[in-house]
Amino acid sequence: MKQVSLGTPLSVSAAKAGMARNTARKYVRSGNPPSQSKPVHDWRTRKDSFECVFDELAGFLKSEPGLRASTLFDYVQRQYPGQFSDGQLRSLQRRVKFWRATEGAGKEIFFAQEHIAGDLCQSDFCHMTRLGVTICHQSFAHLVYHFVLTYSNWEFVRICFSESFESLSEGLQEALWTLGGVPSKHRTDCLTAAVQNLGNREEFTQRYEALGRHYGLELAHIQPRHPNENGDVEQSHNRFVERIDQALMLRGSREFESRAEYAHFLAKHVTVANQARAERFSVESPLLHALASQRLDCCRRLKARVGPGSTVSVLNNVYSVPSRLMGERVDAVVRSEHIDILLGNQVVYTVARLRGRRGHRIDYRHIIDWLVRKPGAFDQYVYRDALFPSSHFRIAYDTLIASRPVEGKKEYLRVLKLAADEGQARVESILRWLLESRRQPHADRIRELLAAQNAPAAPVEAWIAPVDLSDYDCLLASALGTGRPIEESLELEVCHA
């Protein structure tokens, strides 16, 4: 077209463009270049195999928009045997996708929000068990409390084990004190799990509002089943879990020696992520409100009485306590991970908190003294499983019962009493040795071995060889023979040596 506009003959212009003269004449007459002369491809290249049945399928889609194309394909294969092959599924999926885009119901719209510095923070709980982390080769089932500032995306995480109000309170407060300030608003999900843990919506509301008043936070929550309303923290969940998963792959192991080591691992990666947000955080940080003068203790304080079995019931779970507390009225201070038992205002016992309901945590050390005196109670004891602190104790019990069915139970209780008095780890190591050497794990034998371990080591006799002074005599004699002072001769001898 350029050559023609310059007056070049048509045959020469066509030759330079690499096309036939007749083709070039067609483009000159139309006035459009080849790129603008192609017709829009709006016709089918093959017949629609589902044309005869798609009206029926469209009726299904109108009444049930959630139907999948694969479900509809299974239906037409059953209704019209031999008419549709398995390879045509993709064609139906494209047909259904096009119908939904042109004739289907409208979809929910999500509106981008403007984030204001220092205005809003969001928090939620994120399940981490799927990462397969182990501590001391034991699976570590846990969650993290996740806190995010929506403007700068500064984040904070804290390991926890349930979506309880105590976990929410401790996590939020620790995040604010780490942050060093308080935003204007806090939004989380509908907190159904936290309410269920409390069992009382009114109690939850009062405690949650008290937490907000203490820090000057305006509290809000999203609607049920609308996680998009807490979108920042929800997306941060996905990115955080993916980031930690990749870091674990790079580390080459998901095994940690302790919970503290794993917590340090998480904190290190959160710190690195926050460093990338330093610019926006520097804008947001000065706009945060000042912290309260001290943290708010949001634990629950419940009344309880220690029963005749040396147990106390707290939030539908049973815990053993020292038997000297039997019959006493105590206060149970419930925290996120442990429960403090108070007599008056003094903490007399602390126990790890159970998750869920109708569980029990019985420490055999609290009851073994009386169980030895009442061995008949062992067989039908409600919490009998708690009397086997490890597999070695269970094997020892089975071994004793196999050899002496009646006396074996009493013998095992005496072994358990030794574990309470002398230390479970020491007794277990002896049990392991006895079982591996196929010897009976009798209490007397274990007591003898414990005594041997406690016996002081035999004194070590030291032998010192007598001192030979003849070398000094020779040294003095050589000094006297030279006529030099003894001190000078000694220096020469030393230097020579």
C-alpha positions in Angstrom: 0.0 0.0 0.0 3.0 2.3 0.7 4.5 1.6 -2.7 1.2 2.2 -4.5 0.8 5.6 -2.6 4.3 6.5 -3.9 3.2 5.9 -7.5 5.0 2.6 -8.0 3.3 0.4 -10.7 0.9 -2.2 -9.2 2.9 -5.2 -10.6 6.1 -3.9 -9.0 4.4 -3.1 -5.7 2.9 -6.6 -5.5 6.3 -8.2 -6.3 7.9 -6.2 -3.5 5.2 -7.2 -1.0 5.5 -10.9 -2.0 2.0 -11.4 -3.3 0.1 -11.9 -6.6 -0.9 -9.0 -8.7 -4.6 -9.9 -8.5 -4.4 -10.1 -4.7 -2.7 -6.7 -4.6 -5.4 -5.2 -6.8 -8.1 -6.5 -4.4 -6.5 -4.7 -1.4 -6.0 -1.5 -3.5 -9.7 -1.4 -4.5 -10.9 -2.1 -1.0 -8.6 0.5 0.6 -7.9 -1.8 3.6 -4.6 -3.6 4.4 -4.7 -7.4 4.9 -4.8 -7.2 8.7 -8.1 -5.3 8.5 -9.6 -7.3 5.7 -10.1 -10.7 7.6 -13.7 -11.4 8.6 -14.6 -12.0 12.2 -14.8 -15.7 12.9 -18.4 -16.0 14.2 -19.4 -19.3 12.7 -19.0 -22.9 14.0 -16.5 -25.2 12.4 -18.4 -28.3 13.5 -21.9 -29.2 14.7 -22.8 -28.7 18.3 -23.2 -32.2 19.7 -25.3 -31.0 22.6 -27.7 -28.8 20.6 -30.5 -31.3 20.9 -30.2 -31.7 24.7 -28.9 -28.3 25.9 -32.3 -26.8 26.4 -33.0 -29.5 29.0 -29.7 -28.9 30.6 -30.2 -25.2 30.7 -33.4 -25.8 32.7 -31.4 -27.7 35.3 -28.9 -24.8 35.5 -31.6 -22.2 35.9 -33.2 -24.1 38.8 -29.9 -25.2 40.4 -27.0 -22.9 39.4 -24.5 -24.9 41.4 -24.7 -27.9 39.1 -21.4 -28.9 37.6 -20.9 -29.7 33.9 -19.5 -33.2 34.9 -22.8 -33.9 36.7 -24.8 -32.9 33.7 -22.6 -35.0 31.4 -23.2 -38.1 33.6 -26.9 -37.4 33.3 -27.0 -37.2 29.5 -24.9 -40.3 29.2 -27.4 -42.2 31.3 -30.4 -40.7 29.5 -29.1 -41.1 26.0 -26.9 -44.3 26.0 -24.3 -44.4 23.3 -24.9 -40.9 22.0 -22.1 -39.2 23.9 -18.5 -40.4 24.4 -16.3 -39.6 27.4 -14.1 -37.4 25.3 -16.9 -34.9 24.8 -16.9 -33.8 28.5 -14.7 -30.8 27.7 -17.1 -29.6 25.0 -20.0 -29.6 27.4 -17.8 -27.8 30.0 -17.1 -25.0 27.5 -20.8 -24.9 26.5 -21.9 -24.6 30.2 -19.3 -21.9 30.9 -20.4 -19.8 27.9 -24.1 -20.2 28.9 -23.3 -19.0 32.5 -21.5 -16.0 31.2 -24.3 -15.0 28.8 -27.5 -16.2 30.3 -26.7 -17.3 33.9 -27.5 -15.5 37.1 -25.3 -12.5 38.1 -22.4 -13.2 40.4 -21.6 -11.6 43.7 -19.5 -8.4 43.3 -16.6 -7.7 45.7 -15.8 -4.0 46.1 -12.3 -2.9 46.5 -11.9 -0.9 49.8 -9.7 2.1 50.5 -7.5 1.4 53.6 -6.8 4.3 55.9 -3.5 4.3 57.9 -4.0 3.6 61.6 -7.7 2.9 61.2 -8.4 -0.8 61.1 -6.8 -4.1 62.2 -8.2 -7.6 61.6 -7.6 -10.9 63.3 -8.5 -14.5 62.9 -7.3 -18.0 63.7 -5.4 -20.1 61.2 -5.1 -23.9 61.3 -1.5 -25.0 60.9 -1.7 -28.8 61.5 -1.7 -29.5 57.7 1.9 -28.4 57.5 2.9 -31.6 59.3 5.2 -30.0 61.9 6.5 -32.4 64.6 8.2 -31.6 68.0 10.4 -34.4 69.4 9.0 -36.6 66.7 5.4 -36.1 67.9 2.7 -34.5 65.6 2.1 -30.9 66.7 -1.6 -30.1 66.2 -2.0 -26.3 66.6 -3.4 -23.1 65.3 -2.0 -19.5 65.2 -3.7 -16.3 66.1 -3.1 -14.0 63.2 -3.2 -10.2 63.5 -3.0 -7.8 60.5 -3.0 -4.0 60.0 -5.0 -3.5 56.8 -3.1 -0.4 55.6 0.5 -1.6 55.9 -0.2 -5.4 56.2 2.1 -5.5 59.2 1.3 -8.9 60.8 1.8 -10.8 64.1 1.2 -14.5 64.9 1.0 -16.4 68.1 0.7 -20.2 68.6 -2.5 -21.3 70.2 -4.6 -24.5 70.5 -8.2 -23.4 70.3 -10.4 -20.6 69.1 -11.3 -19.6 72.6 -11.9 -16.2 74.0 -8.8 -16.5 76.1 -6.7 -17.2 73.0 -8.3 -14.2 71.2 -7.7 -11.9 74.2 -4.1 -13.0 74.8 -3.2 -12.9 71.1 -4.8 -9.5 70.5 -3.1 -7.9 73.5 0.3 -9.4 72.7 0.0 -8.1 69.1 -0.9 -4.6 70.3 2.0 -4.5 72.8 4.4 -5.8 70.1 3.0 -3.2 67.7 3.5 -0.4 70.3 0.1 1.2 69.6 -3.6 0.7 69.0 -5.5 1.3 65.8 -9.0 2.8 65.9 -11.0 -0.4 64.9 -10.7 -4.1 65.3 -12.6 -6.6 63.1 -12.7 -10.4 63.4 -15.1 -13.2 62.3 -18.4 -13.9 64.0 -16.4 -15.7 66.8 -18.8 -18.7 67.0 -16.1 -21.0 68.4 -15.2 -18.5 71.1 -18.9 -18.1 72.1 -19.3 -21.9 72.2 -16.3 -22.2 74.4 -17.9 -19.7 76.8 -21.3 -21.3 76.4 -23.0 -17.9 76.9 -23.4 -15.2 74.3 -24.1 -12.5 76.9 -21.0 -13.4 78.9 -18.9 -13.3 75.7 -20.3 -9.9 74.6 -19.6 -8.4 78.0 -16.0 -9.6 78.1 -15.3 -8.8 74.5 -16.7 -5.2 74.9 -14.6 -4.8 78.1 -11.5 -5.7 76.2 -12.3 -3.1 73.5 -13.0 -0.4 76.1 -9.7 -1.1 77.9 -7.7 -0.4 74.7 -10.1 2.2 73.1 -10.9 -0.1 70.2 -14.1 0.1 68.2 -15.1 -3.6 67.8 -16.8 -5.2 64.8 -17.3 -8.6 63.4 -18.3 -10.0 60.0 -21.4 -11.8 59.0 -21.5 -15.6 59.2 -20.2 -17.4 56.2 -18.8 -14.1 54.6 -15.0 -14.4 55.1 -14.5 -11.8 52.3 -15.5 -9.1 54.8 -12.3 -10.0 56.7 -10.4 -10.2 53.4 -7.0 -8.8 54.4 -6.4 -11.3 57.2 -7.9 -14.2 55.2 -5.5 -13.6 52.3 -2.7 -13.1 54.8 -3.6 -16.6 56.1 -3.0 -18.2 52.7 0.2 -16.3 52.0 1.6 -17.0 55.5 0.9 -20.7 55.4 2.4 -21.0 51.9 5.4 -19.0 53.0 6.0 -21.2 56.1 5.5 -24.3 54.0 8.1 -23.2 51.5 10.5 -22.3 54.4 10.0 -25.8 55.9 10.8 -27.3 52.5 14.0 -25.2 52.2 14.9 -26.1 55.8 14.8 -29.8 54.8 12.9 -30.9 57.9 9.7 -30.3 59.7 11.0 -31.6 63.0 11.8 -29.2 65.9 13.4 -29.9 69.3 11.0 -27.8 71.2 7.9 -25.6 70.9 10.2 -22.6 71.6 12.4 -23.4 68.6 9.3 -23.6 66.4 7.9 -20.3 67.7 11.2 -18.6 67.0 11.1 -20.1 63.5 7.7 -18.5 62.9 8.7 -15.2 64.5 11.8 -15.0 62.3 9.8 -15.3 59.1 7.1 -12.8 60.2 9.9 -10.3 61.0 11.4 -10.7 57.6 7.9 -10.2 56.0 7.3 -7.1 58.1 10.6 -5.6 57.0 9.3 -5.5 53.4 6.4 -3.4 54.7 8.5 -0.9 56.5 7.7 2.0 54.2 4.0 1.8 54.6 4.3 0.9 58.3 6.4 4.1 58.9 3.4 6.1 57.6 0.9 4.1 59.8 2.9 3.9 63.0 2.7 7.5 64.1 -1.1 7.5 63.6 -1.7 4.7 66.2 -3.2 5.5 69.6 -1.3 5.1 72.8 -1.4 1.8 74.6 -3.3 1.3 77.9 -1.2 1.5 81.1 -1.3 -2.2 81.6 -2.6 -5.4 80.0 -6.1 -6.6 80.8 -6.4 -10.0 82.6 -9.2 -11.6 80.6 -9.0 -15.0 82.3 -12.2 -16.6 83.7 -12.4 -17.3 87.4 -14.8 -20.2 88.3 -15.8 -21.7 91.6 -15.3 -25.5 92.1 -15.1 -28.0 94.9 -12.5 -30.8 95.0 -14.4 -34.1 95.1 -13.7 -37.3 97.0 -11.7 -38.7 94.1 -9.2 -35.8 94.4 -10.6 -34.3 91.2 -12.1 -31.1 90.2 -14.4 -30.4 87.2 -13.7 -27.2 85.2 -15.7 -26.4 82.0 -16.9 -30.1 81.7 -13.4 -31.5 81.9 -12.0 -33.4 84.9 -8.6 -32.6 86.4 -6.8 -34.3 89.3 -5.3 -32.2 92.1 -3.2 -33.1 95.2 -5.3 -35.1 97.7 -4.7 -32.6 100.5 -7.1 -30.3 98.7 -10.0 -32.8 98.9 -13.2 -31.2 100.2 -11.9 -27.6 99.7 -13.7 -24.9 97.7 -11.2 -23.6 95.2 -11.1 -21.0 92.4 -10.1 -22.2 88.9 -8.5 -19.4 86.8 -8.9 -20.5 83.2 -6.3 -19.2 80.8 -5.7 -20.1 77.1 -3.3 -23.0 77.8 -3.4 -23.7 81.5 -5.6 -23.6 84.6 -4.5 -22.2 87.9 -6.1 -23.7 91.0 -6.3 -21.1 93.8 -7.0 -21.7 97.5 -7.8 -18.2 98.7 -5.6 -16.0 96.6 -2.6 -18.4 96.4 -1.9 -20.7 93.4 -1.6 -24.2 94.8 -1.6 -26.1 91.5 -1.3 -25.5 87.8 -2.5 -27.9 85.1 -2.4 -27.8 81.3 -5.9 -27.0 79.9 -7.7 -29.7 78.0 -9.4 -28.9 74.6 -13.0 -29.8 74.0 -15.3 -31.3 76.6 -15.8 -34.5 78.6 -12.0 -35.1 78.8 -9.8 -35.8 81.8 -6.3 -35.2 82.9 -5.4 -37.5 85.9 -1.9 -37.4 87.4 -1.2 -40.8 89.0 1.1 -39.1 91.5 -2.0 -37.5 93.2 -3.7 -40.8 93.9 -1.1 -43.6 93.9 -0.6 -43.5 97.7 -4.2 -44.5 98.4 -4.4 -46.7 95.4 -1.6 -48.9 96.8 -3.7 -49.2 100.0 -6.9 -49.9 98.0 -5.7 -52.1 95.1 -9.2 -53.5 94.5 -10.2 -50.1 93.1 -7.8 -50.4 90.2 -9.8 -52.7 87.9 -12.9 -50.6 87.7 -11.4 -47.1 88.1 -13.0 -44.7 85.7 -9.7 -43.1 84.7 -7.7 -46.3 84.6 -6.0 -45.4 81.4 -4.2 -42.5 83.2 -2.4 -45.1 85.4 -0.2 -46.1 82.4 2.1 -43.1 81.9 3.9 -44.7 79.0 3.9 -47.9 76.8 6.7 -49.4 79.0 4.4 -49.2 82.1 1.6 -50.9 80.1 3.9 -53.7 78.9 5.2 -54.1 82.5 1.6 -54.4 83.7 0.7 -57.0 81.1 3.8 -59.0 81.9 3.1 -59.0 85.6 -0.6 -60.0 85.1 0.5 -62.8 82.7 2.7 -64.4 85.3 0.6 -63.7 88.5 -3.0 -62.6 87.6 -4.0 -61.7 91.2 -0.7 -60.4 92.7 0.3 -58.7 89.4 -2.0 -55.7 89.9 -0.6 -55.0 93.4 2.9 -55.4 92.1 2.3 -53.0 89.3 0.9 -50.4 91.7 4.1 -50.7 93.8 6.1 -50.1 90.6 3.9 -47.0 89.9 4.5 -45.8 93.5 8.3 -46.1 92.9 7.9 -43.9 89.7 6.1 -41.3 91.8 8.7 -41.3 94.5 11.9 -41.8 92.6 11.1 -40.2 89.3 9.2 -41.6 86.3 12.2 -41.4 83.9 14.5 -43.4 86.1 12.0 -46.1 86.8 11.1 -46.3 83.1 14.7 -46.7 82.0 15.0 -49.7 84.4 11.7 -51.1 83.2 12.9 -50.9 79.6 16.1 -52.8 80.5 14.3 -55.5 82.5 11.7 -56.0 79.7 14.4 -56.2 77.0 16.4 -58.7 79.0 13.1 -60.7 79.6 13.1 -60.3 83.3 10.1 -59.8 85.6 9.7 -56.1 86.4 9.2 -56.6 90.2 9.1 -53.6 92.4 11.8 -55.0 94.7 14.2 -55.6 91.8 13.6 -52.1 90.6 14.2 -50.7 94.1 17.6 -52.5 94.2 18.6 -51.1 90.9 17.6 -47.6 92.0 19.6 -48.0 95.2 22.6 -49.1 93.1 22.3 -46.0 91.0 22.1 -43.9 94.1 25.2 -45.5 95.8 28.2 -43.2 96.0 31.1 -44.1 93.7 34.1 -45.9 95.2 36.9 -43.6 96.1 39.8 -43.5 93.6 43.3 -44.2 95.0 45.9 -41.8 93.7 49.5 -42.9 93.5 52.3 -40.3 93.3 55.8 -41.5 92.3 58.7 -40.5 94.6 60.7 -37.4 93.6 64.2 -38.2 92.2 66.6 -35.4 93.2 69.6 -36.8 91.5 69.0 -34.6 88.4 69.3 -31.5 90.6 72.6 -32.8 92.1 74.1 -33.1 88.7 72.9 -29.6 87.7 74.4 -28.1 90.8 77.7 -30.0 90.3 78.1 -28.8 86.8 77.4 -25.2 87.9 80.1 -25.4 90.6 82.6 -26.8 88.1 82.3 -23.9 85.7 82.9 -21.2 88.3 79.8 -19.3 87.3 77.0 -18.3 89.7 74.5 -21.0 90.2 71.6 -18.7 89.0 73.5 -18.0 85.8 74.4 -21.6 85.2 70.7 -22.6 85.8 69.6 -20.1 83.2 72.1 -21.5 80.7 71.1 -25.0 81.4 67.4 -24.1 80.9 68.2 -22.3 77.6 70.2 -25.2 76.4 67.4 -27.6 77.2 
